[in-house]
Amino acid sequence: MRCYLVTLGCAKNSVDSEMVAELLRQDGHVFVDAPRRAELLIVNTCAFIADARDESLQAVRELAERKKHHQHLLVMGCMAERDVALIQRLVPGVDAFIGARAWPLVRQAVAELAATGKLRGARVSSDADRLLVSSVTRSQPEGASAYLKIADGCDASCGYCAIPLIKGPQHSKEPHEVLHEARELADWGVHEISVIAQDTTAYGRDLGLRDGLAALLCDLSRTVPEVAWLRVLYAYPQHITPGLIEWLATAPNACHYLDIPLQHGSSAVLKRMRRPYDTDAVFKLVDDLRRAIPDIALRSTYIVGYPGESEAEFDELLELMRVLRFDHVGVFRYSRERGTYADTLPDQVTPELAQERFERAMELQQGISYECNQLHVGRELPVLVEGVGEGLVIGRCYRQAPEIDGLTVASGTAQVGELVRTCITGAQEYDLVGQLLGS
């Protein structure tokens, strides 16, 4: 059977889609690059915030409207877990739903479709769907960079977040499964592995491991020494341990980069968010990281417009941004999510005010990012090539995580997938400019 797959949302969804694709390929199905050529249309959806749901609904609607009589439409992922009734009401023509943690059931659904010509029903996840299993392999990544998901679900109780309602509690992969997958990626020639989970620093707690992330990363460094960059994303600030900092500082292939979602700079707002609200501890953590790894690139995310956010509290966020001077920052407007604690709070901020604060925060960070980038002009950095043009390459240095940060554009010639020595000759707000020196 010919299949067409659309993936929306975060990198964790992308990994699930890779697993689904490999399961179906093992059964003899093939993937095509245009929906008109497929018998089965699959959309892996995101439901994290309103904008993500809107994007997912639009993708499902477009396929449903163009669907031919011989085609079937399957919606999977987070919206299939949480919003089946909404999709059915707004988008006629969806044949089946499979929830976020039940994604291996796509294999069974497609087998039934091939045998009977029918695809129906809805399957959301249950506690039995602990489906991060070693028997499910992933397809070979197209480039030299790959995500490695080490856990799914989340035990945190952040007031604004619906992920625990969608994905359930934290469930970590066994260490040997992670190492096996990393070994496969290295054998495929991957130069960069980005370690991801909803909260990477919670890794192993459900398995009874102590300082599980640091121990896992040490094992990863030894297992795949040829992988140049082991990058860590989504590190909860309260759970960054001395062991993790030591690994970042000493492991030869530890990427000197850390993503620390702080979410706000006001202790009062953080308390209402049910986040760690000791901002002094944040300043100490950042100082510890920069002392141990002087060239570390730090990224964070912040939410503006959270219920009750006053102008004074927003000013505290801006001041935190000025003092910490993170290299990269993502700012999100608060999205009201049903079933969350924040949904019950009074004093919801208007969308117009949230937008105005979003623009002010982004304008401030733009200047900070530009000044941080300027500090690297004259440095020689390895760049992972992801695209080539006429006498130019486009790639990323260690300071730039895939998909969320800027790029490095350099003059010279190289092959996609190569790591090349590059002299940084210029800097912009988000991107770097350079000259290739050689492999």
N, C-alpha and C positions, 0 to 999 in steps of 0.2 A: 504494500500500500504506500502511496505517496503522501507525505505529511508536510505541512507548513507550520512553523512554530514562531510565535511572537513572544518575546520576553520583555516585561516591563518591571520597573522598580529597581531594587538594590542588587548588589553583587551576589548576595545570598540566593536571590531568585535565579540569577544567571547560572550559578552552580547547579541548582535543582534542574534547570532546563537542560544543562549538559548531561546530567544523569539520565533524565527522561529520554533524551535523544539517543544515548548509548543503549539503553534498554530496548528501544524500538528497533535500532539498527541490528542488534543481536538477533532479533526475531525476523529479520529480513526486510524490514520496511526502509524506505529511503526518504530523504528530506529534499525538498525542492525550494527554489528561491522566489517563487511567485505563487500567491494563493490560487490563481486560476488553474495551476497545474496539479493541485493536490486533491485527494479524496477526503483527507482529514485535516481540519484547521484547528490549531491549538493556540490558546492565548494563556500565558502564565501571568497572572494579574498581581497588582500591588494595591493594598488598601491602607497604607500607613497614614496618609493624610488626605484631605479632600481633593487636592490637586492630583494626587496619584490615582484616586478612584475615578476622577473625571477622565484622566488619560486612559485608564484601563477600559472604562465604559465606552469611550470613543473607539478604541481599537476593536472591541468586541462588536460594536454597532456597525462599523465599516465592513467587517467580514460577514456579519449576519445579513446585511443588506445586499451584498454581492454574491452570497452563497447560491450555488446551483443545486438542482434537485438531487444530484448524485453526491453532493458534499455533505459532510457532517462537521459540526462545530462543538468543540470541547473547551470549556473554561476551567482552568485550574488555578491554584495559588491562593493568595490571601483573600481576594474578593469572593472566590468560590467557597471559602471557609466561612465568611462572615456576612455576605450580602447576596445570597442566592435569590431570595425573594425580590430584592431590588432589581437585580439583573433580569429576572424573568418578567418583571413588570415593564421595564424600560426597553428591553431588547428581545423581542420575539425571535425565535429561530435558533436559540442555543439548545443543543441536544443533550448535553450532560455536563455535570460539575464534579470536580474532584478537589478536595480541600488541601490546604497548604502542607500538612504533614503526611498526607496520604498519597503523595505524588507517585510512588511506585505502582499504585493501582491503575495508572494510565496504561501500563502494559496489559493488564487483564482486560480493561475496557476495549483496547484496540484489538485484542485477540477475539473478543466477542463480536466486535464490529466486522472483522474479517470473516468470521464464521457465519454470522446471521444477517449481516447487512444492517444491523440496528445498533444505535448508540443512544442510551437513555439513562436517566436517573441522576441522583446527586449523592455524593459520598463526602461527608465532612470528616474531620479527623477525630480520633478518640485516643484515649491513653494507650491503646494497643498499638497505635501507629508510631512507634519509636523506630523510624525507618532510616536512620543514619547507619546503614549496615555495610559491612565490608564486601558483601557479595554484589553490591551495586557499584559498578565502575563508571567512570566518566569518559566522555569522548576526548580525544586529543585536542588541546587548545589550538586555535589557529595561529597565535603569535607566540612570542617568547615570554609572555607574562600570563600568570594564572592566579585565580583566587583559590584558597584552600579553606573550606568551611570546617571548623573544628567543633562547632556546637550549634544547636538550634534552640529556639525558645528563650525565655528570660524569666528570672526569679525576682527582678527588681519591681518596685511598685511606683515608678515615676507617674506623677499625677496626670500627665497629658497623653500617655502612650497606650495605644491599643494592642501592641504586639503581644503581651502575655495573654490577652483575650483571644488572639488569633493563633499564635504558635504554641501556647501552653508554657509550662515551666521549662527551665534550663535542662537540656539533655546533651551531654558531651559525647563525642566519639571516643572510643577507646584509643589510648595512645598508639597502639600498634597499627590501628586502622589509619590514623593520621600519617604516620611515618610511611606506611605502604603507599598511600596516595601521593605523598611528596616524592617518594622514590620513582613512581611512575612519571610524574611531571618532570623530574630531573632527567630521566631517560629519554623523554621526548624533546629535550633541549631547552627547557624553560630556564630563563635567567633570573626571573623575578617571581617569587611566591608571596602573595598578600594573604596573611592569616586573618580570617574574619569569623565573627560570630555576632550575635546581638550584643553581647558583652564578653569580649575575649578574655578579660581578666577574671571572669567567673569560671573559666575552663577548669574542669576536673572536680569542682566542689561536689557535684552530684555523684561522682565516682569515689569520693572519699580521699581525693588527692590533696596534698598540702602544697601551696604555691605551684599549682598545676601548670599554669601558663609558662612560668619561667623554666620549669623542668622540661616541659614539652619543647620549648624553643631550643634549649640546650641540646636535646636529643635530635631535633631537626637539623641544627647546625652540623652535628656529627654525621647525620644520615645523608645529607645532600650538600657536602662541602663545595661542590662545583656550582651550586646556585649562588649567584653573586649577591642578590638582595633577598633577605627574608624581612618582609615589611609587616608591621602590626597595626591593624585598624581597630577602632571602636574600643578603646581602653578606658574603662570606668575610673575616674580619678582616685576615688577612695581605695581602690584595690590595686593600684600600681605599687608593687613591692620592691624592696631593695634587690631581690633576686632578679626581677625583670630589668631594673636599671643596670645591674651588673652585666647581664647578658647583652644589653644594648651597647654597653661601653666596651666589652671585651671580645665578643664573638666576631670572627673575621667576616662573616657574611650577614651580620645583623645590619639591616638598613638603618641609618641614623635618622629615623623619622618616627614620630609617634602621633597618633590621632587620639585626642583626649576631649570627648564631648563634655563641655562644662555646662552648657545650656543657659547660664545667666551669670551676671556679676553682682547681683544684689542678694544678700543673705536672706532677706525677707521673701523675695520671689522664689529663691531656691527651696526655702522651707515649704512654701505653698506647692511647689513642684514635687515635693517629696524626694528631693535630691540632696546630696551632701551640701550643707550650707555654711561650712567653715571656710570662708574665702582665704583666711590666713594660711590654712593648710594647703590651699591651691598655690599660693605664692611660694610656699616652701617647696612643694613638689616640683614646680617649674624651675626653681633655683637649683634643686638637687639634680634634676635632669641636665641642666645646662652646665653645671659644674662637672658632672661625670662625662658628658658627651658634648664638648664645646660647639661642635658643628651640627648639632641635632636640629632638624626641621620639625616644627610643631604645628599641628592643625587642631582647630576646635570648631564646634558648632554652637550656635546660640539661637534661642527662641525669643522673639519680640511679640508684644501684644498678649502675653499670658494674662489670665483673669486677674484684675486688680492692679496690674502694673501701672504705677504712677510715673509721672515725669521724673521725679527724683530717683526712683528705682531704675528707670531706663538710663539716667545719667550715670548711675553706679556701674551699669554694664559698659557704657562707653569708656568710663575711667579704667575699668579692668582691662579693656581692650588696649587702651593707650599704654598701660603699665606693662602688661604681659607681652605685647608686640609679637603675637603669633604670626608665623610665616603665612599661614593659610587659614581662612575662616569661612564657614558657611553660615548664613543667617536665614532662619525660617520664620515666617509669620505663623503664629499659633493657629492650629487647626482644631476646632472643637470636635471631639470624638465621643460618640455615645458609649456609655458603659464605663468611662474613665472617671476618676475622681475630679478632674478639672471641669468636667461637664456639669458638675453640681455646684460649682463655685459662683458666687455673685460677682457683679462688676465685670462682666465680659467686655473686653476692649473692642471698640468698633473696628471693622476691617479697614476703614480709611486711616485711622490713627495707627494701626499696626503697619500699614503700608508706608506711612510717613516715617515711622521709626525704622523700618527695614531699610529704607533708602538712606537715612542718616548713618546707620551702622555700617552699611556697605560702603558708603563714601569714605568714612573714617578708615575702614580696613583697606580700601584701595590704596590710600596713601601709605599705610604701614607696609603692605605687601610690596609696593614699589621700592621703598627704602630698604627692606630686607633683601630683595632681589639685587639691588645695586651693590650690596656688600660682597656679592659673589663675582662681580666683574673682575676679570684677571685670573680667576681660579681655573684649574684644569679639573674637569669632572668627567666621569664615564657617562655616556648617554646611551640609553636603550632605543634603538631605531625602530619606529613603528610605521613610518611612511617615507617615501622617497619621491623627489621631483627632479626637475632639470637643474642639477648642480646643488640641490638642497636636500636635507633630510629633516624629518620631524620626529621627535622622540621625547624622552623624559630622562632627567637625572634623578638621583636618589631623593631629592627634595620634592619631587612631584609624583604623587600617587596616581594610579590610573583612574581616569574618568572624572575625578573630582578636583584636581589641581590644574595648574597651567602646563605648558609644553616648552620644550627647547627646540628652537629652529636654528639649524646650523648649515653653513655652506660646506660643500664637499660631497663625496660620493661614498655610499656604503650600502649594504644589503639590509632589508628588513629583518629584524631579529638579532642583529649584531650589537654588541656593546662596544662603543668606540670612544676613544679619548677625545675630549673636546675642550678647547679653550673658550671660556665664556667672555664674550666681547661687548655685550650690551644687555640691558634689562628693561623690561616693561612692567606694568602693574601686576600681571600674572605670568608672563612668559619670559624666557631667557633667550638670548641670541648668542650664537657661537660659531666657531670655526673648527672643523674636524681635524684631528692630529693623526689619527690612525687607530687600528684595531687594538 
